[in-house]
Amino acid sequence: ARLRRVPTALTDVEARALGAVDDAAAVDLLRRLVAVPSIGGTDAEVEVQHLVAHELDALGCDVDRWPIDLTAAATAPGAPGQEVHRTEAWGVVGTVAGAEHGRPALVLCGHSDVVPAGDRALWPGDPFDARVANGAVHGRGTCDMKGGLVAALAAVRALRAAGVRLARPLAVHSVVGEEDGGLGAWATLARGHVGDACVIPEPTDGALTTAAAGALTFRLEVTGAAAHAAMRDRGVSAVELFEHVHRGLRELEARRQPVGDPRFAGERYPYGLSIGRVTAGDWASSVPDRLVAEGRYGVRIGEPLDVAREVLAGHLEQLCAGHPWLAGNPVRLSWTGGAFASGELPAGHPLLPAVRAAVCDAGGGSAPERAVPAGTDLRLYAAAGVPALHYGPGDLHLAHGPGERVPVAEVVTAARAFVLLALRSCGVR
């Protein structure tokens, strides 16, 4: 159930800054960001970062933009890995100066990369030509998460327009590579851009997300024995072997789901295990002797990545040991792509009530606490000692699909909440 909270009276400065939130400018910026098809690993992923840097420049921020060292990102201890090939990537941080020097009191971090649009025929229009209809902006990246990034930029614009001088700095981190591991956030933190607390405006559907499950990508290789399809009993089908393996993976998934964590309310598989791609055989009239499956494996909150890997590896060993063919020809497991550890805001941290109060006072109602069953950049900030949570416009269930959209009212409410949070976290001079 949602908590009930009565909005507090606003100060004159807060009221003035809220009044400066520009709805039309926010929608215009969101449409311009969506028009850059910043799919991970493409030139547009670089282009959109320069666009955000230009916006931060125009807002009078101290902007740090730098080319990310991709060689270091591929070899450094603790680097999150990547699932796409990149020849270039940029980090962007804009800082609103405070009267006092030092680390920012608040960081707002948003990723500008998006996933591919998929089958264009399933979209009502061009997914990268954002349209406004029924009170929402529709298009790839509107919800995940350019709408949230725009809310952060709109908050900075409102503070500037209201003539507010903060006592301590406020920072906006625009990062890439979130969808395939977290390259941008990792590089930003490694460069020394930290803060006292961080809000990541991922789509939360009005809730405050204080924990994120992790995720690992894996590859399975199943070996059978080829034969002519007319005499398939002379061979061993890798596809049929995988049926046995897949049933066993479903059993493991069921055992790993949480019990009694209200933050996962409504989520059937917080720690989901999903096979996303399967290839097998090389000839339709042959029994397939090889199958390769690639998938995603959920990591429990607080579970070390090495422990999660050991659990899946051990389960596969048991599945193979109990099978007449696989006992002698075990499935080969390898770990590929990005590695998302879990992340969590420390229990009792004041960031949660501070954001909840700002959301309520901004007109967003009483926000419940939730956890998200997906790997996010939250865990990178938490690991760097920066307490973090998610709050942002949109519904994550619409992300990555052809119905992706974000309500304009939610973008505006988030911007208003970030205005209040910045004023209260950074102070005013």
ZATOR-319043 format. One record per residue: x, y, z of N, C-alpha, C in turn; residue in one letter. Coordinates in steps of 0.02 Angstrom, whole numbers, plus 50000, padded with zeros to 5 digits. Last residue first. Layout:
BEGIN
XYZXYZXYZA
...
//
This chain:
BEGIN
511055149249943511415155149967511105161449938R
510365133649994510315139749953510715145249986V
510625115649977510545121850013510565127849967G
510685102849928511255107249916511235113649957C
509475097349971510105093649981510705098349976S
508485106449940508535104050008509185100450023R
508685108749804508675114349850508795112049922L
508575095449755509195099249748509235105049797A
507245092549786507775088549816508445092249812L
506565101849707506515102249779507085098449813L
506985097349578507085104249599507085104749676V
506495084349579507225085349578507405092549597F
505125086849574505405083549633506165084549636A
505045092749448504865096649506505165093549570R
505405081649369505805087749368505675092049429A
504325073249400505005071349419505465077449419A
503285080649342503285079349414503975077449439T
503675080049207503645086549242503655085549317V
503565066449182504205069849171504225076349210V
502205064849208502685061549252503385064449243E
501605072049105501495074149174501995071049222A
501965064548993502265071149003502185073449075V
502305047349006501825052849015502185059449027P
503175038748882503215041548948502715047248953V
503335022848795503095029748801503205032148872R
503335008648692503705012848739503455020148736E
502814998348619502345002948650502675007848698G
503814989848579503564994748530503044999548557P
505024988848718504494986448675504244991748627G
505904994048810506164988948763505624986148717H
504684997748936505334998548906505504992748860A
503554995349004503464997548935504134998248899L
503944992349131503634986949093503524988849019H
504325004349187504845000049159504554994349117L
503495018849156503385012149182503885007549148D
503865036149201503745030549157503685023949194G
505155045549286504515045049250504475038749207P
505985040049440505935043449376505285042049341G
507155034949551506495038049547506465041749481Y
508255024149636507925026049573507275029649588H
509685028349738509045025049726508785027449659L
511235027349830510845028849770510175025249772A
512755032749904512075030049914511615032149857P
514285028949852513795034349841513095031349850V
515255019349852515135022949914514655028749907G
515365011849741515845017349747515725021549810A
514285003449752514955000549763515485005949770A
513275012549719513295009749786513985006949801A
513585014649585513635020249632513675017649703Y
513365001649538514015004749529514115010649576L
512024999149562512524995149599513224998149592R
511345007849478511305008949550511875005249585L
511305004149346511905007749369511895009149444D
510564987549353510574994649337511224997749361T
509674972649319510304975849335510314983049312G
508034969949386508484970949329509124974249352A
506874970549467507194964149451507664964549391P
506894982649596506824981349525507184974849507V
505874986749737506504984249709506374982549637A
505095000849820505104994949778505814992749764R
504035010649921504705008049910504675001549871E
502835022849860503025016749896503745014749880P
502535040049881502865034949840503045028849882A
501175049749880501595046049926501895039949891S
501205062749752500885058149799501395054649844G
501795072249672501815065349650501505060349698G
501955085449704501305083349676501285076249654G
503065088949771503045090849700502385088849666A
502905083149892502825090449889502805093049817D
503195069749855502535071649880502415079149873C
504535071049817504035068649769503335070649791V
505125075249937505155079549877504625077549826A
504875064250020504585070750036504575075349976A
505645054549953504925053549962504575060149977R
506925059749967506625059349900505865058549906V
507035058550107507125065050074506815065050005A
506875045050136506355049750158506425056550124P
508095040650063507415038150049506885043050073L
509205046850120509015048450051508305046250036L
509515042050247509055047750242508865049650170P
509445024250269509795030050242509315035850231H
508865012550314508845018450358509195024450331G
509965001950226509355002550266509395008650312A
510775007950080510815005450149510165006750188P
510165002749924510245008449969510285005750040L
511014990849823510484992349872510664998649911E
511274979149689511434985249725510854987149770G
512114965349605511534968549635511754974949670S
513094966549453513004964549523512344967649548A
513124962049293512774966749337512724963749407F
514194960849167514074957749232513764962949278A
514034958548989514064962549049513924958449112G
514764944448899514434950948905514524954248972G
514754927748972514874932548919514564939248936T
515364912649030515044918949049515244924248999W
514944895648987515404901348988515014907649004S
514804878248997514544884649019515094889849015L
514394863648911514934868448926514624875248940R
513684848548966513574855248938514154859848959V
514594833048948514264838348987514194844948948P
514564818848908514634824448863514314830648895N
514274809649003514904808948969515064814648921G
513054814649045513554812749096514244812149065A
512264815948933512614821848957513124820349011L
511724802848920512184805548870512594811348899W
510974800349042511414795249012511914797848960P
511024811749179510774810349111511244805449076H
511544816549296510974812049300510684810049232G
512534825549260512724819349293512164814249295A
511804836549212512174832249166512344825549197C
511274841949328510834840049272511184835249225L
512444844449401511964839449425511494837149369Q
513004854549322513374848349333512904842849356E
512024864449334512134861349269512514854749277L
512224867749469511574864949447511654861449380H
513514873149466513374867049504512724863749483G
513284884649388513754879449365513624872849401A
512394891849470512184889449404512644883949378L
513224893749584512574890449590512344887749523V
514324900749535514424893949562513764890149567E
513734913049504514014908849451514094901549473R
513394917449632512874916249583513124911749527A
514694918849684514234913949714513674912349665V
515184929249605515514922649603515064917249633D
514344939949642514304937149575514624930249571L
513504938749801514104940149761514054936749692P
511924944849840512284938849821512904940649780E
511174956149862511664954249912512074948149896G
509844950049770510094955849806510564953349862I
510324937549648509954939749706510274945949738R
510324938649475510744938149535510354941149594V
509694929649334509604934649386510034933249447G
510344927749177510274924349241510254929549296Y
510064925149006510154930049060509944926849125R
510874916448869510334918648912510554923548965G
511074906048729511314911748767510734914548808E
511554890448663511024894548693511344900048734A
511914879848533512184885348574511594889548599V
512134863148490511664868548504512014873548549L
512514849948381512764855348423512214860548430R
512014840648296512514838248345512774843748390D
510424837248233510904842348254511374839748309P
510224826148102510114826848174510634831848200V
509844833647945510324830447990510094831248062S
509104841347861509014834047858509524830247899S
509514854447880508834852547901508744844947902A
511054858247953510714855447894510044852747916W
511634862148068511874865448008511544862847945D
511164865248243511204861648180511494865648123G
510554880148323510704872948323510744870348252A
510364893248440510544891248372510744883848374T
509454904748535509634897648526509804896548453V
509274917348657509464915548588509694908348586R
508814918648787508634923748738508804922048666G
508164911248925508564909848865508344914548810I
508204917349091507874917249025508374915648970S
507764918649250508264915249209507934914149141L
507474931649373507294927549316507884924449281G
507124936349506507774933649487507674928849429Y
505784940049505506294945049520507004942849501P
504514935149434505194932449429505714937849442Y
503364942349463503354935049469504054932149471R
502984956649549503484953649504503514946149515E
502124961249645501894961149576502384958249527G
503384967049753502664965949743502484966349669A
504664968149799504564964949734503834963549720F
504574973049926504814977549874504744974749804R
504254962950013503704966849984503934971749930P
504824947450018505114954150009504584958449975D
504364934150032504234938950085504564945650078G
505604926049943504984924949981504924930450034V
506294925949778506264928149848505584926649879P
506834911649680506404917549689506344919349762Q
507534900049659507914906049676507484912249688R
506724889849616507004889349684507334895849706R
506434893549484505894893449534506174893449605A
507694891749424507394898349428506854898549482E
507824877749431508284882149469507984889049477L
506804874249343506764872049413507224876349457E
507304879549224506674882149251506594880249325R
508394871149207508504878249221507884881549249L
507754859149178508134859749240508284866949258G
507214862149054506764860449110507134861249176R
508424863748983507984869548994507494868249050H
508944850748979509304856049014508844861849031V
507964844348900508104842048969508444847449009H
508114851848784507464851648817507544849448890E
509394848748745509274855248775508594855648809F
509204836348689509594836848751509464843448786L
508514840348576508164836448627508544836348693E
509564847048512508944850648528508564846948583V
510494837348487510674842548536510054846548556A
510064820648466509894827548449510084832448505S
511014808148415510794811048478510684818548464V
510644794748295510994800548321510734802648389G
509824784748261510544783148260510954788948288R
508584789948254508734786048314509464783948317D
508474795548129508664799948184508834796248248R
508544792647991508704787648042508914791248105M
508294803747921507854798047908507974792447957A
509324812247957508674813347989508194807547976A
510884804847993510384806647942509704807147975H
511724812448134511504806648096511024809048043A
512804817948267512454818848204512264812148172A
512564820048437512884815848386512474816248322A
512854834348540512504828148526512904823848479G
513224846648658513484842348606513084835948601T
512914863348695512674856648703512904852448644V
513424877148779513564873248719513384865948733E
512834892548838512844885348846512984882048779L
513244907748913513214904048850513274896548867R
512564922248999512934915948995512824912548927F
512544936849098512384933549035512844927449028T
511784941349252512374938949215512144935949149L
511194953749364511084949349307511744947549274A
510394959049519510924958849469510744954249412G
509094970049578509394963449570509954963949518A
509134984549672509104981749605509444974949605A
508274995549783508704989649772508604987149701A
507415005949791508005006149834508465000149826T
506375015849703506715009349699507375009749737T
504865022649731505575023849745505915016949747L
503565024949605503865022049665504575024449674A
503085029549484502875032949545503165030249609G
503735021349390503005021349395502775024149462D
505075022049363504875018349424504125018449435T
506375023449249505645023349257505435019049316P
507805031849324507515026349285506755026349295E
508565042949380507865043349360507655038149308P
509455040849521509465038649451508755038549426I
510245050749637509585048349614509655046849540V
511475049949762511315049849691510605047349681C
512555058849876511995054349862511815054949788A
513765065449874513515062949938512945057949929D
514755059749734514345064549770514115061449835G
515965059449597515555056249649515125061649682V
517065057449481516435061049488515975057249536H
518225050649453518195054449515517555058449525G
518315041849353518615048449340518585052849402R
517555031549399518275030649399518645037249387A
516295036749373516515036049443517265035249446L
516335035949233516215042249266516445042049339T
516515022349208517035027049187516955033849223A
515295017349261515935015049287516485020049271W
514385023749177514385025249248515045023149280A
514765017749053514785024949063514805026849137G
514595003449067515235006449050515275013849070L
513554994749097513675000449140514335003949128G
512954984049022513434982849074513554988649121G
512084987948921512494982048911513064981548961D
511374999248957510994993548934511424987248925E
512355008748984511975005849040511624999449018E
513085015448887513245008448901512865005348959G
513345031948957513175027348903513295020248928V
512725046049053513155040249042512895035948985V
512815060849132512505057749073512975052149051S
512555067549286512975062749251512575059949192H
512515082849361512125078549317512625074149279V
512665089649526512965086749466512455082549428A
512825103849626512355098749602512655096149537L
513745110949766513645109049696513115103549686P
512955121349891513415116049872513265113849801R
512075132149883512635132549929513165127449911A
511465139249729511525133749777512125134749822L
510465151949685511165150349694511225145049748R
509175154349567509385151249630510145150249630V
508435159649463508965163549492509225160849558G
507535152349394507295155449455507825159649490A
508315147149293507815152149275507555155749336A
509075137749367509405143449335508895149049321R
508065128949405508475132249457508815138349429L
507625124849279507175128549323507565132249377A
508745117949229508485123749193508045128049239R
508785107349320509335112149318509115118649283V
507585101149283507665103749351508235108849354A
507865097249154507335102249165507375105149235A
508805087449178509015093549144508505099149154L
507975077849239508545080549275508775087149245A
507085075349135506825078049198507385081049239A
507945069749041507655076349027507375079449091V
508165057549104508725062049093508485069149080L
506865052249096507165053749160507745058449155G
506745051048957506265054948994506525056949062G
507735042048925507845048948907507335053548940K
507975028648950507715032849003507835040148988M
506455023348940507085020348964507675023248926D
505465031348882505385028848950506055026748979C
506035034848759505655039748797505605037848870T
506665024748687507055028448735506675033648775G
505645025948547506165022148580506595026748624R
504035033648585504635032448545505155028648584G
502935046648638503025039748616503655039048575H
502385055548774502865055748718503035048448702V
500665058648818501295055248825501735056348764A
499365063148799499735065448857500415062248868G
498975057848675498645055648737499065057248800N
500545060648601499855058548593499595056148660A
501915065548513501545066948574500815065248562V
503275055948448502635059448439502295060248506R
504925055048389504475054948446503835058948432A
505615045648290505275052048278504735052648330D
506035033148312506495038448329506245045348307F
505055024648266505205024648338505675030148360P
503825029848157504555029448164504725029748239D
502335021348212502695026248172503435025148181G
501885010748285501385014648247501695019948202P
502854995848267502785002648293502255006348252W
503004984248198502604983948259502494990848291L
503894986748098503184985948079502734985748140A
505154986148152504854992848143504114992348126R
505724975548269505324975548208504954982148201D
506944985048360506634978748341506254979448276G
507654995848407506924996548402506574989948385A
508974992648529508704993148461507934993248461P
509085003048678509114996648644508844997448573V
510105017748712509465014248706509585007448673V
510975029748814510955024348765510285020848767D
510985038548918510725041048855510715035748801S
510575037849091510925035149033510575037248969H
510835049349227510395046249177510795043449119G
510915055249391511255051349339510755048049292C
511225067949495510675065149456511005061749396L
511895070349656512025068349586511375065749556V
512225081949783511745077749749511975076549677L
513295088849829512855086049880512365081149849A
514895086849751514175088449747513785085149804P
516365091549842515975086649806515245088549805R
516905108949832516895102149859516455097649818G
516445125749880516765120849837516715113949869H
514965135349895515505131749927515795126749877E
514045139449805514435144649838515035141649873A
514165127849666513885130349729514315135849757G
513805124649494514265126749547513875129049609A
513265110649422513015117249442513425119349502V
514095101049304514045102749375513795109949383T
513955087349198513845094549206513735096149280G
514845075249113514605077449179514535084949178V
515025062049003514815069049010514565070249080V
516045051348904515725052948967515565060348970G
515955041848753516095048048789515715048348855W
516755030448643516235031748693516445037848733A
517175020248504517205026748537516635027248587E
516975007948458517605010948439517715017548474T
516204993748531516255001048526516945002948502R
515094980148527515754982748509515714990348502H
514184974748672514214977148604514914979748591V
514294971548802513984966548759513954968748687E
515604973448923515164976148872514884970448829Q
516144976249095516084972549033515594975748985G
516374983349213515764979449207515694975249144P
517894982349306517534985049249516934980549233A
518614976049405517974978949423517594982149366G
520174979849332519804976049383519154979649401P
520214983149155520284985449225519894981049273A
519974979449024520464975649063520494977449137T
519084987348958519074980248942519514976148988A
519375000048999518724997249018518674989849005A
520585001948936520575001249008519924998049031A
520075003048806520554997848822520574996548897T
519275014248812518955007748803519425001948816L
519185028048897519725023448877519435016448872D
518065040048836518185034548883518725029948854I
518375056948813518325050348781518495044948830P
517375068848904518005065548891517885058948854W
516835083648979516695078548928517355075448908R
516175093149101516745088849088516525083649038D
515575109349124515485102949089516155099449080V
514725118749230515415117049218515405109949189D
513235126049158513585121149200514325120849183C
512395134049085512905137249126513275132449172G
511565128448996511285129749062511805132749110L
512375125948889511895131348882511575133248949A
513035114548938513405120748926512925126748925D
511975105648935512265107448999512685113848994L
511805104748796511265107248838511525109448906E
513045099248759512855105848734512295108848777H
512925086748820513445091348843513295098548820A
511905081448742511785082748813512295087648840V
512625080448621512015084548625511855086248698L
513605071548654513805078348638513205083148639H
512795060348671513175062948728513405070148715Q
512335057948544511855060248595512205062948656V
513495053748475513155059948457512705062548513E
513765041348531514235046748541513895053448529V
512685034548483512795034448555513295039848575E
512835035648347512335039848378512395039848454A
513725025748314513975032548315513485037248350D
513375011848429513315015548366513615022548372T
513385005848553513895003948506513875007648439G
511655006448584512315004948610512795002748555G
510805019148497510855012048513511575010548533I
510205032448481510815031048517510855023848543S
509625041048369509505033948383510115030748417P
508945055948405509615053148397509575045748417V
507655058548439507825058748367508525056248353A
507685059148576507435053048545507625052748472V
508135072448591508555066948612508345060348580L
507035079448541507685080148508508165074548528R
506055075848632505965074048562506625074448525R
506585081748747506495074448744506425072248672L
506515095348715507165092148724507105084548718L
505115096848710505525098248651506205094848657D
504765093948841504515089748787504935090748725V
505415104748906505585097748923505365093048867A
504765115748855505475114848841505705107748855A
503495113748909503585113648837504315112548819A
503715115149049503455108949021503625108448947D
504865121549150504585122949083504375116449049D
504865127649310504905121449270504525122449205V
504635138649387505065139549329505155133149288A
503925134949497503565138749446503965139749383G
504935129749573504445125249544504065128749488L
505565141649612505915136949569505445131949537A
504575147449694504815150949635505165146149586R
504455137949795503885139449753504095142949688A
505755138649850505515132449820504925133749773E
505765151849897506245149849846506005143449811V
504745151349993504675155849936505145153849879D
504415134150037504715140650049504615144949987T
502885124950056503485126650018503755133450040L
502285113850179502265120550149502925122150115A
502155096450131502355101850176502305108550140T
500845084750100501365089250076501525094650127P
500625070450197500345077050182500905081550158V
500565053750149500975059250173500665065850151R
500415036650158500065042950155500495048450185R
501105023950055501115027750116500725034250106L
500195011449968500575017749967500545021150035R
500424994150000500005000050000500445006250000A
//
